[in-house]
């Protein structure tokens, strides 16, 4: 982007701050000669498990691999149903389909955009094996009623925590409230590496052992295959990078929370509350603000305006999963999940990263204000 632009996510500022530590960690791995599995991965798993409120952590190749490993470890497959929201990234539903199970959509809460427990309750059948809440944008789903549903129907909960490392619900960390938690360390995540990597968390030693075997072609011991797995290992270099970043994640979370609070204040100062809806942090939850997502009537017009003014933004997500071309075999049509469809038309993520300055935030909101007020006048 140009020198006067505002990026959606600035990875370089963070990298420059910890560059010596990152380069030392990479060199340590390369000098060890152990770039696949090995002590670096083991150390990473031991250090990150308690940060997720879990006893065990299993590093893997991506957030998608994490969901696949969770499903495979729980032996979910053909004939089984998994309930999930239609408003999330494709990997959630894609993994369910890849494992041979049937995705069953339940609509979302209109305020937090997370899976609605009331809608989930309507979708449980004798074939349901798991509920997969997505902790979207950095905020946990409403887990207590989902846990009640899971317990009463003997279901597993697989937490898709790809966007919410460190988020909490009633004092409990995401990734530690279900049977298995899954995380992504894609570069733009609040805890991200420089490439693809992921993580599964669980309190079950049996499931942890099973996922470690599955991620390595089902081998145990070497060249003896107990089950059909695949290559879902985390690279030792990514484990080393994440060990460095793990030391800073609490500091970065506090900074993100400060950026979100400033956005709220600047929006209020510019009196834009009648033009857009700011995101809401629900009670008894720790929001880690992976994204700061507003809701606005003329979303696409605002996107064009911001981009013309060299301000980064992103739509998470422009088309719900039930309306995606490859999901048409499920037979859904527009109107089936109205809350998700409305969100897809109106949500917009503004620039968000720990180092985002107040002056840049003011520029972002000033640009939003200029467009929104002009649009309203034209409409009038």
Residue frames as qw, qx, qy, qz and C-alpha x, y, z in Angstrom:
[[0.000, 0.887, 0.461, 0.000, 0.00, 0.00, 0.00],
 [0.304, 0.732, -0.054, 0.608, 1.05, 3.64, -0.47],
 [0.387, 0.105, -0.544, 0.737, 2.98, 5.39, 2.31],
 [0.254, -0.136, 0.246, -0.925, -0.06, 7.44, 3.35],
 [0.656, -0.206, -0.563, -0.459, -2.45, 4.49, 3.32],
 [0.502, -0.372, 0.583, -0.520, -3.92, 2.74, 6.34],
 [0.356, 0.130, -0.901, -0.211, -3.67, -1.06, 6.07],
 [0.771, -0.363, -0.295, -0.433, -6.37, -3.39, 7.27],
 [0.880, -0.457, 0.047, 0.123, -3.72, -5.31, 9.20],
 [0.246, 0.856, -0.434, 0.135, -0.12, -4.18, 9.67],
 [0.970, -0.175, -0.088, 0.142, 2.10, -7.22, 10.14],
 [0.613, 0.489, -0.243, 0.571, 5.35, -5.33, 9.58],
 [0.215, -0.737, 0.268, -0.583, 5.08, -3.09, 12.65],
 [0.863, -0.430, 0.178, -0.197, 4.71, -6.11, 14.91],
 [0.935, 0.187, -0.071, 0.292, 7.51, -7.99, 13.16],
 [0.379, 0.663, -0.275, 0.584, 9.97, -5.11, 13.48],
 [0.474, -0.704, 0.268, -0.456, 9.31, -4.88, 17.21],
 [0.827, -0.352, 0.428, -0.096, 10.22, -8.54, 17.80],
 [0.715, 0.618, -0.316, -0.087, 12.45, -9.14, 14.76],
 [0.112, 0.594, -0.771, 0.202, 15.60, -10.17, 16.70],
 [0.551, -0.159, 0.722, -0.388, 13.64, -12.74, 18.73],
 [0.848, 0.394, 0.151, -0.320, 11.88, -14.11, 15.66],
 [0.587, 0.656, -0.474, -0.011, 15.10, -14.48, 13.71],
 [0.124, -0.493, 0.810, -0.293, 16.84, -16.10, 16.70],
 [0.732, 0.024, 0.554, -0.395, 13.99, -18.60, 17.04],
 [0.826, 0.523, -0.080, -0.197, 14.14, -19.52, 13.35],
 [0.339, 0.666, -0.651, 0.131, 17.93, -19.87, 13.53],
 [0.444, -0.361, 0.737, -0.360, 17.56, -22.10, 16.59],
 [0.867, 0.223, 0.346, -0.282, 15.34, -24.49, 14.64],
 [0.707, 0.654, -0.266, -0.041, 17.56, -24.50, 11.59],
 [0.110, 0.653, -0.710, 0.240, 20.68, -25.09, 13.66],
 [0.642, -0.233, 0.634, -0.363, 19.00, -27.97, 15.48],
 [0.160, 0.206, -0.869, -0.419, 18.33, -29.84, 12.25],
 [0.071, 0.354, 0.917, -0.169, 14.92, -30.87, 13.61],
 [0.194, 0.062, -0.175, -0.963, 12.40, -29.04, 11.47],
 [0.625, -0.228, -0.537, -0.518, 9.60, -31.64, 11.64],
 [0.774, -0.536, -0.331, -0.066, 8.07, -32.38, 15.07],
 [0.588, 0.238, -0.417, 0.651, 10.80, -32.53, 17.69],
 [0.377, -0.377, -0.544, 0.648, 11.40, -30.56, 20.91],
 [0.030, 0.006, -0.056, -0.998, 10.31, -27.19, 19.50],
 [0.485, -0.307, -0.536, -0.619, 6.81, -28.48, 18.76],
 [0.583, -0.383, -0.687, 0.203, 6.59, -30.25, 22.12],
 [0.278, -0.219, -0.352, 0.866, 7.63, -27.09, 23.98],
 [0.218, -0.129, -0.253, -0.934, 5.12, -25.01, 22.04],
 [0.563, -0.369, -0.642, -0.367, 2.29, -27.41, 22.86],
 [0.533, -0.374, -0.611, 0.450, 3.19, -27.45, 26.55],
 [0.171, -0.152, -0.182, 0.956, 3.37, -23.66, 26.73],
 [0.274, -0.120, -0.319, -0.899, 0.18, -22.88, 24.83],
 [0.402, -0.366, -0.830, -0.125, -2.20, -25.44, 26.40],
 [0.254, -0.506, -0.596, 0.570, -2.68, -23.52, 29.68],
 [0.035, 0.222, -0.093, -0.970, -3.19, -20.28, 27.72],
 [0.427, -0.125, -0.586, -0.678, -6.23, -21.99, 26.20],
 [0.612, -0.270, 0.385, -0.636, -7.54, -23.35, 29.49],
 [0.935, 0.142, -0.234, -0.227, -6.78, -26.89, 28.36],
 [0.762, -0.483, 0.419, 0.099, -4.65, -29.78, 29.57],
 [0.663, -0.025, 0.588, 0.463, -3.42, -30.78, 26.12],
 [0.362, 0.781, -0.113, -0.497, -2.56, -29.02, 22.87],
 [0.739, 0.114, 0.570, 0.340, -1.80, -30.57, 19.49],
 [0.064, 0.633, -0.285, -0.717, -0.12, -28.36, 16.89],
 [0.662, 0.380, 0.629, 0.148, -1.16, -28.85, 13.28],
 [0.464, 0.138, 0.432, 0.761, -0.75, -27.42, 9.78],
 [0.101, -0.288, -0.255, -0.918, -3.64, -24.93, 9.70],
 [0.429, 0.015, 0.436, -0.791, -6.94, -23.94, 11.26],
 [0.770, 0.175, -0.318, -0.526, -8.64, -26.15, 8.68],
 [0.551, 0.185, -0.801, 0.142, -6.53, -29.12, 9.73],
 [0.101, -0.131, 0.689, -0.705, -7.50, -28.39, 13.32],
 [0.681, 0.079, 0.156, -0.711, -11.21, -28.78, 12.55],
 [0.773, 0.252, -0.521, -0.259, -10.57, -31.89, 10.46],
 [0.332, 0.234, -0.833, 0.376, -8.50, -33.46, 13.23],
 [0.360, -0.070, 0.546, -0.753, -11.22, -32.72, 15.77],
 [0.788, 0.166, -0.074, -0.589, -13.90, -34.32, 13.62],
 [0.705, 0.294, -0.644, -0.050, -11.74, -37.34, 12.77],
 [0.118, 0.258, -0.804, 0.523, -10.66, -37.87, 16.38],
 [0.498, 0.041, 0.496, -0.710, -14.31, -37.93, 17.43],
 [0.214, 0.087, 0.940, 0.251, -15.00, -40.42, 14.61],
 [0.433, 0.606, 0.322, -0.584, -17.65, -38.19, 13.07],
 [0.138, -0.189, 0.745, 0.625, -18.39, -39.14, 9.48],
 [0.317, -0.130, -0.637, -0.690, -21.03, -40.25, 7.00],
 [0.458, -0.496, -0.721, -0.156, -24.55, -40.29, 8.45],
 [0.399, -0.498, -0.449, 0.625, -23.61, -37.88, 11.24],
 [0.106, 0.861, 0.277, 0.413, -24.80, -34.26, 11.48],
 [0.472, -0.231, -0.261, 0.810, -22.87, -31.29, 12.82],
 [0.017, 0.913, 0.406, 0.039, -24.65, -28.03, 13.66],
 [0.479, -0.164, 0.055, 0.860, -22.84, -24.79, 12.78],
 [0.187, 0.751, 0.206, -0.598, -23.62, -21.18, 11.86],
 [0.670, 0.566, 0.372, 0.304, -23.92, -20.19, 8.18],
 [0.139, 0.965, -0.087, 0.204, -22.09, -16.94, 8.88],
 [0.623, -0.626, 0.399, 0.245, -18.41, -17.83, 9.17],
 [0.130, 0.621, -0.663, -0.397, -15.37, -18.69, 7.05],
 [0.804, 0.235, -0.374, -0.398, -15.76, -21.59, 4.64],
 [0.296, 0.356, -0.864, 0.197, -13.30, -23.90, 6.43],
 [0.438, -0.109, 0.650, -0.611, -15.88, -24.61, 9.12],
 [0.821, 0.279, 0.222, -0.446, -18.40, -26.16, 6.74],
 [0.603, 0.576, -0.528, -0.161, -15.81, -27.42, 4.27],
 [0.000, 0.399, -0.878, 0.265, -14.18, -29.57, 6.93],
 [0.627, 0.067, 0.593, -0.501, -17.49, -31.15, 7.89],
 [0.800, 0.486, -0.055, -0.347, -18.15, -32.03, 4.26],
 [0.389, 0.608, -0.693, -0.002, -14.61, -33.32, 3.70],
 [0.216, -0.271, 0.876, -0.336, -14.99, -35.73, 6.61],
 [0.236, -0.167, -0.889, -0.356, -18.22, -37.06, 5.06],
 [0.013, -0.457, -0.723, 0.518, -20.63, -35.67, 7.67],
 [0.081, 0.691, 0.554, 0.457, -23.64, -33.47, 6.98],
 [0.138, 0.011, -0.262, 0.955, -23.55, -29.78, 7.92],
 [0.155, -0.718, -0.670, -0.104, -26.73, -28.47, 9.52],
 [0.186, 0.346, -0.082, 0.916, -27.00, -24.70, 9.73],
 [0.282, -0.738, -0.571, 0.222, -28.53, -22.75, 12.61],
 [0.194, 0.836, 0.117, 0.499, -28.88, -18.98, 12.42],
 [0.492, 0.108, -0.389, 0.772, -26.88, -16.47, 14.46],
 [0.232, -0.727, -0.431, 0.482, -27.48, -13.92, 17.17],
 [0.372, 0.825, 0.250, 0.346, -28.03, -10.51, 15.49],
 [0.248, -0.957, 0.146, -0.028, -25.84, -8.64, 18.00],
 [0.512, -0.615, 0.563, 0.208, -22.74, -10.83, 18.43],
 [0.601, 0.531, -0.473, -0.365, -23.03, -12.70, 15.09],
 [0.049, -0.311, 0.941, -0.126, -22.34, -15.93, 16.96],
 [0.346, -0.178, -0.884, -0.260, -24.35, -19.14, 16.86],
 [0.510, -0.341, 0.109, -0.782, -27.79, -18.78, 18.45],
 [0.119, -0.091, 0.947, -0.283, -28.47, -21.48, 21.07],
 [0.573, 0.326, 0.435, -0.613, -32.20, -21.11, 20.47],
 [0.655, 0.525, -0.323, -0.437, -31.74, -21.88, 16.79],
 [0.180, 0.378, -0.908, 0.031, -29.43, -24.80, 17.56],
 [0.403, 0.023, 0.782, -0.475, -32.08, -26.38, 19.75],
 [0.704, 0.433, 0.130, -0.547, -34.44, -26.49, 16.77],
 [0.580, 0.582, -0.513, -0.249, -31.92, -28.40, 14.62],
 [0.222, -0.392, 0.877, -0.171, -30.96, -31.30, 16.88],
 [0.856, 0.094, -0.269, -0.432, -31.97, -34.73, 15.57],
 [0.930, -0.278, 0.241, -0.004, -31.09, -38.33, 16.32],
 [0.834, 0.384, 0.019, 0.396, -28.23, -37.99, 13.81],
 [0.025, 0.924, -0.220, 0.312, -26.64, -34.94, 15.45],
 [0.865, -0.103, -0.297, 0.391, -23.19, -35.74, 16.82],
 [0.494, -0.231, -0.162, 0.822, -21.68, -32.32, 17.49],
 [0.079, 0.966, 0.243, -0.046, -22.31, -28.60, 17.79],
 [0.650, 0.082, 0.072, 0.752, -19.64, -26.34, 16.29],
 [0.057, -0.958, -0.210, 0.190, -19.90, -22.78, 17.63],
 [0.596, 0.419, 0.015, 0.684, -17.62, -20.22, 15.98],
 [0.360, -0.721, -0.233, 0.545, -16.19, -17.57, 18.29],
 [0.504, 0.656, 0.317, 0.464, -16.43, -14.86, 15.66],
 [0.177, 0.853, -0.009, 0.491, -14.37, -11.66, 15.43],
 [0.272, 0.374, -0.585, 0.666, -12.70, -12.27, 18.82],
 [0.477, -0.262, 0.370, -0.753, -15.77, -12.89, 21.00],
 [0.094, -0.007, 0.990, -0.103, -16.98, -16.17, 22.47],
 [0.451, -0.320, -0.615, -0.561, -20.33, -17.64, 21.56],
 [0.579, -0.431, 0.261, -0.642, -22.95, -18.00, 24.30],
 [0.372, 0.279, -0.885, 0.020, -21.53, -21.25, 25.61],
 [0.304, -0.088, 0.755, -0.574, -23.60, -22.04, 28.72],
 [0.751, 0.265, 0.260, -0.546, -26.84, -22.87, 26.87],
 [0.663, 0.484, -0.528, -0.219, -24.87, -24.67, 24.17],
 [0.110, 0.326, -0.893, 0.290, -23.18, -26.79, 26.84],
 [0.540, 0.054, 0.591, -0.597, -26.58, -27.56, 28.35],
 [0.788, 0.402, -0.115, -0.453, -27.86, -28.68, 24.96],
 [0.480, 0.479, -0.735, -0.008, -24.78, -30.82, 24.38],
 [0.132, -0.224, 0.863, -0.434, -25.07, -32.47, 27.78],
 [0.636, 0.164, 0.461, -0.597, -28.78, -33.17, 27.50],
 [0.829, 0.464, -0.062, -0.307, -28.43, -34.68, 24.02],
 [0.820, -0.279, 0.413, 0.280, -25.04, -36.38, 24.55],
 [0.619, 0.754, 0.063, 0.211, -23.31, -34.26, 21.92],
 [0.659, -0.164, 0.011, 0.734, -19.76, -33.07, 21.46],
 [0.121, 0.975, 0.070, -0.175, -18.87, -29.40, 21.21],
 [0.706, 0.119, 0.183, 0.674, -16.08, -28.50, 18.80],
 [0.075, -0.885, -0.118, 0.444, -15.09, -24.87, 19.34],
 [0.610, 0.524, 0.191, 0.563, -13.99, -23.06, 16.21],
 [0.369, -0.846, -0.089, 0.375, -11.78, -20.50, 17.93],
 [0.693, 0.329, 0.220, 0.603, -9.80, -19.53, 14.84],
 [0.161, 0.710, 0.096, 0.679, -10.42, -15.80, 15.41],
 [0.487, -0.764, -0.043, -0.421, -10.46, -15.64, 19.19],
 [0.709, 0.038, -0.530, 0.463, -7.26, -16.80, 20.86],
 [0.234, 0.035, -0.479, 0.846, -7.41, -15.62, 24.48],
 [0.436, -0.362, -0.194, -0.801, -11.12, -14.76, 24.46],
 [0.039, -0.031, -0.880, 0.472, -13.11, -15.73, 27.55],
 [0.516, -0.414, -0.444, -0.604, -16.66, -16.61, 28.50],
 [0.720, -0.635, -0.060, -0.274, -17.61, -16.31, 32.17],
 [0.400, -0.762, 0.509, -0.028, -13.91, -16.47, 33.05],
 [0.810, -0.063, 0.557, 0.173, -13.13, -19.54, 30.93],
 [0.032, -0.527, 0.547, 0.650, -10.86, -19.44, 27.90],
 [0.808, 0.432, -0.065, -0.396, -12.16, -20.40, 24.48],
 [0.548, 0.459, -0.700, -0.009, -10.76, -23.72, 23.38],
 [0.111, 0.164, -0.881, 0.430, -11.24, -25.15, 26.85],
 [0.499, 0.053, 0.390, -0.772, -15.04, -25.23, 27.03],
 [0.839, 0.245, -0.168, -0.455, -15.84, -28.01, 24.57],
 [0.972, -0.075, 0.202, 0.099, -14.68, -31.51, 23.80],
 [0.676, 0.031, 0.255, 0.691, -12.07, -30.10, 21.39],
 [0.093, 0.894, 0.055, -0.435, -11.05, -26.57, 20.48],
 [0.722, 0.320, 0.330, 0.518, -9.56, -25.58, 17.13],
 [0.136, -0.851, 0.042, 0.506, -7.38, -22.54, 16.42],
 [0.693, 0.606, 0.139, 0.365, -5.82, -20.90, 13.38],
 [0.460, -0.641, 0.103, 0.605, -2.50, -19.07, 13.39],
 [0.516, 0.647, 0.348, 0.440, -2.95, -17.55, 9.94],
 [0.450, 0.136, -0.123, 0.874, -0.82, -14.36, 9.73],
 [0.157, -0.484, -0.132, -0.851, -3.72, -11.93, 10.20],
 [0.645, -0.554, -0.522, -0.064, -5.03, -13.60, 13.37],
 [0.333, -0.893, 0.156, -0.261, -4.48, -11.93, 16.73],
 [0.547, -0.535, 0.624, 0.157, -1.93, -14.67, 17.36],
 [0.824, 0.556, 0.023, -0.111, -0.49, -15.50, 13.97],
 [0.677, -0.330, 0.442, 0.488, 2.65, -16.93, 12.44],
 [0.180, 0.629, -0.396, -0.645, 4.27, -16.19, 9.07],
 [0.281, 0.124, -0.865, -0.396, 2.41, -18.83, 7.11],
 [0.744, -0.280, -0.329, -0.510, -0.16, -21.51, 7.92],
 [0.244, 0.112, -0.873, 0.407, -0.43, -23.27, 11.27],
 [0.612, -0.451, -0.242, -0.603, -3.14, -24.39, 13.67],
 [0.002, -0.252, 0.814, -0.523, -3.86, -26.03, 16.99],
 [0.653, -0.404, -0.534, -0.355, -6.28, -28.41, 18.68],
 [0.110, -0.373, 0.639, -0.664, -6.93, -28.30, 22.41],
 [0.748, -0.301, -0.489, -0.333, -8.63, -30.85, 24.67],
 [0.440, -0.576, 0.530, -0.439, -8.77, -32.08, 28.24],
 [0.972, -0.010, 0.163, -0.168, -8.87, -35.70, 27.08],
 [0.318, -0.585, 0.687, 0.291, -5.51, -37.53, 26.96],
 [0.629, 0.214, 0.734, 0.142, -7.05, -40.12, 24.64],
 [0.477, 0.832, 0.283, -0.011, -8.23, -37.52, 22.12],
 [0.050, -0.896, 0.377, 0.231, -4.91, -35.67, 22.28],
 [0.484, -0.321, 0.772, 0.259, -3.04, -38.89, 21.55],
 [0.609, 0.473, 0.631, 0.085, -5.42, -39.75, 18.72],
 [0.332, 0.935, 0.067, -0.109, -5.00, -36.33, 17.09],
 [0.213, -0.750, 0.563, 0.274, -1.21, -36.55, 17.33],
 [0.550, -0.026, 0.800, 0.238, -1.37, -39.86, 15.52],
 [0.518, 0.699, 0.493, -0.011, -3.85, -38.65, 12.91],
 [0.146, 0.945, -0.133, -0.262, -1.74, -35.57, 12.07],
 [0.116, -0.626, 0.728, 0.253, 1.18, -37.83, 11.15],
 [0.540, 0.238, -0.679, -0.437, -0.50, -40.20, 8.68],
 [0.884, -0.287, -0.048, -0.367, -1.87, -42.33, 11.51],
 [0.676, 0.347, -0.593, 0.266, 1.62, -43.68, 12.28],
 [0.449, -0.638, 0.459, -0.425, 2.41, -45.21, 15.66],
 [0.410, -0.642, 0.245, 0.600, 5.24, -46.22, 15.65],
 [0.189, 0.637, -0.408, -0.626, 6.99, -45.04, 12.48],
 [0.323, 0.257, -0.764, -0.495, 5.79, -46.80, 9.31],
 [0.112, -0.290, -0.947, 0.086, 3.09, -48.68, 11.25],
 [0.245, -0.209, -0.166, -0.932, -0.29, -47.11, 10.64],
 [0.094, 0.228, 0.849, -0.467, -2.97, -47.55, 13.30],
 [0.331, 0.711, 0.516, -0.343, -5.53, -45.39, 11.49],
 [0.487, 0.524, 0.385, 0.584, -5.95, -43.46, 8.25],
 [0.216, -0.784, -0.152, 0.562, -4.55, -40.03, 8.93],
 [0.549, 0.745, 0.143, 0.350, -2.85, -37.42, 6.78],
 [0.540, 0.073, -0.177, 0.819, -0.02, -34.91, 6.91],
 [0.204, -0.875, -0.286, -0.334, -1.35, -32.25, 9.28],
 [0.684, -0.322, -0.261, 0.601, 1.84, -31.52, 11.21],
 [0.045, -0.996, 0.004, 0.072, 2.87, -28.07, 12.37],
 [0.675, 0.515, -0.264, 0.458, 6.32, -27.05, 11.14],
 [0.658, -0.413, -0.322, 0.541, 8.88, -26.60, 13.91],
 [0.276, 0.171, 0.051, 0.945, 9.72, -23.13, 12.57],
 [0.335, -0.565, -0.320, -0.682, 6.12, -22.00, 13.05],
 [0.712, -0.550, -0.422, 0.111, 6.10, -23.51, 16.54],
 [0.573, -0.169, -0.184, 0.780, 9.23, -21.51, 17.38],
 [0.026, 0.353, 0.182, 0.918, 7.77, -18.29, 15.99],
 [0.524, -0.600, -0.398, -0.456, 4.57, -18.78, 17.97],
 [0.695, -0.409, -0.413, 0.424, 6.52, -19.42, 21.16],
 [0.306, 0.031, -0.073, 0.949, 8.00, -15.95, 20.77],
 [0.234, -0.385, -0.297, -0.842, 4.66, -14.33, 20.01],
 [0.592, -0.515, -0.617, -0.062, 2.92, -16.14, 22.85],
 [0.472, -0.278, -0.394, 0.738, 4.96, -14.04, 25.29],
 [0.026, -0.054, 0.047, 0.997, 3.42, -10.86, 23.86],
 [0.163, -0.432, -0.757, -0.463, -0.18, -11.93, 23.21],
 [0.271, -0.695, -0.585, 0.317, -1.58, -10.49, 26.45],
 [0.194, -0.469, 0.040, 0.860, 0.08, -7.13, 25.76],
 [0.034, -0.044, -0.605, -0.794, -1.27, -7.12, 22.20],
 [0.190, -0.560, -0.795, -0.132, -4.74, -8.06, 23.43],
 [0.216, -0.682, -0.371, 0.592, -4.79, -5.08, 25.80],
 [0.092, -0.315, 0.314, 0.891, -3.70, -2.86, 22.91],
 [0.095, -0.284, -0.774, -0.557, -6.47, -4.24, 20.69],
 [0.213, -0.672, -0.686, 0.180, -9.00, -3.59, 23.43],
 [0.177, -0.589, -0.099, 0.782, -7.74, -0.01, 23.65],
 [0.017, -0.061, 0.566, 0.822, -8.04, 0.41, 19.87],
 [0.159, -0.489, -0.811, -0.279, -11.63, -0.88, 19.99],
 [0.228, -0.701, -0.495, 0.459, -12.49, 1.49, 22.85],
 [0.131, -0.418, 0.170, 0.883, -11.02, 4.42, 20.91],
 [0.042, -0.214, -0.729, -0.648, -13.08, 3.49, 17.85],
 [0.199, -0.653, -0.729, 0.050, -16.20, 3.55, 20.03],
 [0.234, -0.668, -0.237, 0.666, -15.27, 6.95, 21.43],
 [0.105, -0.238, 0.405, 0.877, -14.37, 8.50, 18.07],
 [0.080, -0.392, -0.794, -0.458, -17.59, 7.22, 16.49],
 [0.225, -0.736, -0.589, 0.246, -19.53, 8.79, 19.36],
 [0.239, -0.544, 0.005, 0.805, -17.59, 12.05, 19.07],
 [0.014, 0.089, -0.558, -0.825, -18.44, 12.24, 15.37],
 [0.537, 0.240, 0.402, -0.701, -22.07, 11.43, 16.22],
 [0.372, 0.262, -0.733, -0.506, -22.20, 8.53, 13.80],
 [0.251, 0.025, 0.913, -0.320, -24.29, 6.22, 15.98],
 [0.597, 0.479, 0.366, -0.528, -27.37, 6.99, 13.88],
 [0.526, 0.634, -0.418, -0.383, -25.47, 6.11, 10.71],
 [0.601, 0.292, -0.744, 0.023, -23.78, 2.87, 11.76],
 [0.843, -0.503, -0.024, -0.188, -23.86, 0.21, 14.47],
 [0.046, 0.677, -0.705, 0.207, -20.70, -0.29, 16.46],
 [0.639, 0.005, -0.769, 0.016, -19.79, -3.83, 17.58],
 [0.627, -0.604, 0.109, -0.480, -21.04, -4.99, 20.97],
 [0.278, 0.281, -0.861, 0.320, -19.03, -6.82, 23.62],
 [0.681, -0.439, -0.467, -0.353, -21.52, -9.07, 25.40],
 [0.496, -0.700, 0.340, -0.385, -21.57, -9.27, 29.22],
 [0.798, -0.390, 0.457, -0.046, -19.28, -11.70, 31.04],
 [0.882, 0.346, 0.167, 0.272, -17.02, -12.10, 28.02],
 [0.353, -0.657, 0.321, 0.584, -13.48, -11.04, 27.26],
 [0.676, 0.721, 0.155, -0.002, -13.43, -9.76, 23.69],
 [0.639, -0.372, 0.325, 0.590, -9.97, -9.91, 22.08],
 [0.319, 0.842, 0.005, -0.435, -10.97, -7.87, 19.00],
 [0.600, -0.005, 0.623, 0.502, -9.50, -9.90, 16.20],
 [0.161, 0.422, 0.490, 0.746, -11.72, -7.63, 14.10],
 [0.118, 0.400, 0.380, -0.826, -13.65, -4.41, 14.72],
 [0.086, 0.304, 0.804, 0.504, -16.80, -4.90, 12.68],
 [0.270, 0.264, 0.227, -0.898, -19.38, -2.18, 12.14],
 [0.304, 0.466, 0.822, 0.123, -22.78, -2.53, 10.51],
 [0.087, 0.441, -0.077, -0.890, -23.93, 0.02, 7.93],
 [0.660, 0.529, 0.385, -0.369, -26.79, 0.29, 5.43],
 [0.656, 0.735, -0.157, -0.065, -24.77, 1.19, 2.30],
 [0.756, -0.471, 0.378, 0.253, -21.88, -1.11, 3.10],
 [0.754, 0.279, 0.369, 0.467, -20.66, -1.56, -0.47],
 [0.229, 0.902, 0.091, 0.355, -20.70, 2.17, -1.08],
 [0.443, -0.858, 0.259, -0.016, -18.63, 2.75, 2.06],
 [0.841, -0.164, 0.379, 0.350, -16.16, 0.07, 0.99],
 [0.593, 0.590, 0.252, 0.486, -15.60, 1.81, -2.35],
 [0.062, -0.960, 0.035, -0.272, -15.18, 5.15, -0.59],
 [0.650, -0.684, 0.312, 0.116, -12.64, 3.85, 1.94],
 [0.816, 0.044, 0.378, 0.435, -10.60, 2.08, -0.70],
 [0.413, 0.783, 0.175, 0.430, -10.58, 5.22, -2.85],
 [0.195, -0.915, 0.213, -0.283, -9.11, 7.00, 0.16],
 [0.529, 0.431, -0.677, 0.275, -6.48, 4.29, 0.68],
 [0.456, -0.381, 0.571, -0.567, -8.05, 2.94, 3.84],
 [0.261, 0.089, -0.954, -0.113, -8.08, -0.81, 4.24],
 [0.643, -0.062, 0.369, -0.668, -11.27, -2.66, 5.09],
 [0.159, 0.104, -0.958, -0.215, -12.68, -6.15, 4.64],
 [0.721, -0.143, -0.084, -0.673, -16.03, -7.90, 4.46],
 [0.127, 0.124, -0.967, 0.182, -16.25, -10.91, 6.78],
 [0.365, -0.031, 0.810, 0.458, -18.34, -12.43, 5.06],
 [0.283, 0.236, -0.231, -0.900, -20.18, -11.29, 1.91],
 [0.695, 0.004, -0.490, -0.526, -22.12, -14.51, 1.24],
 [0.672, -0.371, 0.513, -0.384, -23.42, -16.92, 3.89],
 [0.201, -0.297, 0.920, 0.156, -22.34, -20.53, 3.62],
 [0.524, 0.339, 0.755, -0.201, -25.81, -21.86, 2.79],
 [0.525, 0.790, 0.135, -0.286, -25.88, -19.72, -0.37],
 [0.156, -0.611, 0.658, 0.412, -22.40, -20.66, -1.61],
 [0.645, 0.386, -0.459, -0.474, -22.39, -22.39, -4.99],
 [0.400, 0.244, -0.882, 0.047, -20.79, -25.59, -3.69],
 [0.157, 0.045, 0.798, -0.580, -23.32, -25.87, -0.87],
 [0.541, 0.076, -0.196, -0.814, -26.38, -25.93, -3.11],
 [0.483, -0.024, -0.864, -0.142, -26.69, -29.70, -2.66],
 [0.059, -0.170, -0.764, 0.619, -28.12, -28.94, 0.80],
 [0.024, -0.579, -0.744, -0.332, -31.15, -27.34, -0.84],
 [0.174, -0.623, -0.387, 0.657, -31.18, -23.99, 0.92],
 [0.270, 0.672, 0.404, 0.558, -32.57, -20.82, -0.65],
 [0.109, 0.295, -0.197, 0.929, -32.39, -17.10, 0.20],
 [0.535, -0.458, -0.047, -0.708, -34.44, -16.33, 3.28],
 [0.817, -0.200, -0.539, 0.033, -33.66, -19.58, 5.09],
 [0.623, -0.388, -0.336, 0.591, -31.32, -17.86, 7.56],
 [0.147, 0.896, 0.255, 0.333, -32.35, -14.19, 7.53],
 [0.440, -0.873, 0.107, 0.178, -30.11, -12.97, 10.35],
 [0.669, -0.251, 0.448, 0.538, -26.99, -14.34, 8.65],
 [0.465, 0.546, 0.478, 0.507, -28.09, -12.97, 5.28],
 [0.065, -0.977, -0.154, -0.130, -28.68, -9.50, 6.73],
 [0.566, -0.696, 0.266, 0.353, -25.26, -9.55, 8.39],
 [0.664, 0.068, 0.491, 0.559, -23.62, -10.52, 5.09],
 [0.299, 0.773, 0.378, 0.412, -25.18, -7.46, 3.44],
 [0.147, -0.945, -0.074, -0.281, -24.15, -4.93, 6.06],
 [0.722, -0.619, 0.090, 0.296, -21.03, -5.86, 8.07],
 [0.545, 0.740, -0.203, 0.339, -17.67, -4.21, 7.47],
 [0.780, -0.436, -0.104, 0.436, -14.38, -4.69, 9.30],
 [0.119, 0.974, -0.155, 0.117, -12.30, -1.54, 9.83],
 [0.517, 0.520, -0.568, 0.373, -8.50, -1.52, 10.26],
 [0.741, -0.620, 0.120, -0.228, -7.53, -3.33, 13.46],
 [0.801, 0.177, -0.414, 0.394, -4.10, -4.17, 14.83],
 [0.604, -0.600, -0.336, 0.402, -2.37, -3.49, 18.17],
 [0.450, -0.218, 0.060, 0.864, -0.15, -0.71, 16.85],
 [0.126, 0.666, 0.507, 0.532, -2.98, 1.27, 15.20],
 [0.228, -0.076, -0.300, 0.923, -2.62, 4.88, 16.37],
 [0.135, 0.652, 0.560, -0.493, -5.40, 7.22, 17.44],
 [0.139, 0.571, -0.232, -0.775, -4.57, 9.64, 14.63],
 [0.118, 0.089, -0.848, -0.509, -5.03, 6.90, 12.03],
 [0.030, 0.446, 0.881, -0.156, -8.28, 5.83, 13.65],
 [0.152, 0.649, 0.241, -0.705, -9.54, 9.40, 13.43],
 [0.158, 0.367, -0.570, -0.718, -8.74, 9.36, 9.71],
 [0.046, -0.173, -0.962, -0.205, -10.72, 6.14, 9.30],
 [0.039, 0.608, 0.718, -0.335, -13.79, 7.50, 11.08],
 [0.107, 0.589, -0.056, -0.799, -13.53, 10.91, 9.40],
 [0.137, 0.171, -0.746, -0.629, -13.63, 9.15, 6.05],
 [0.051, -0.385, -0.921, 0.000, -16.62, 7.06, 7.15],
 [0.046, 0.634, 0.450, -0.627, -18.36, 10.22, 8.36],
 [0.114, 0.430, -0.335, -0.830, -17.78, 12.08, 5.11],
 [0.176, -0.046, -0.858, -0.481, -19.36, 9.27, 3.09],
 [0.101, -0.441, -0.875, 0.172, -22.24, 8.43, 5.42],
 [0.067, 0.603, 0.331, -0.723, -23.41, 12.02, 5.91],
 [0.184, 0.339, -0.466, -0.796, -23.24, 12.70, 2.17],
 [0.148, -0.148, -0.934, -0.290, -25.16, 9.51, 1.42],
 [0.017, -0.538, -0.741, 0.402, -27.89, 10.39, 3.89],
 [0.133, 0.552, 0.033, -0.823, -28.26, 13.88, 2.41],
 [0.196, 0.181, -0.697, -0.665, -28.51, 12.46, -1.10],
 [0.120, -0.309, -0.942, -0.047, -31.11, 9.95, 0.02],
 [0.045, 0.583, 0.532, -0.612, -33.12, 12.71, 1.67]]
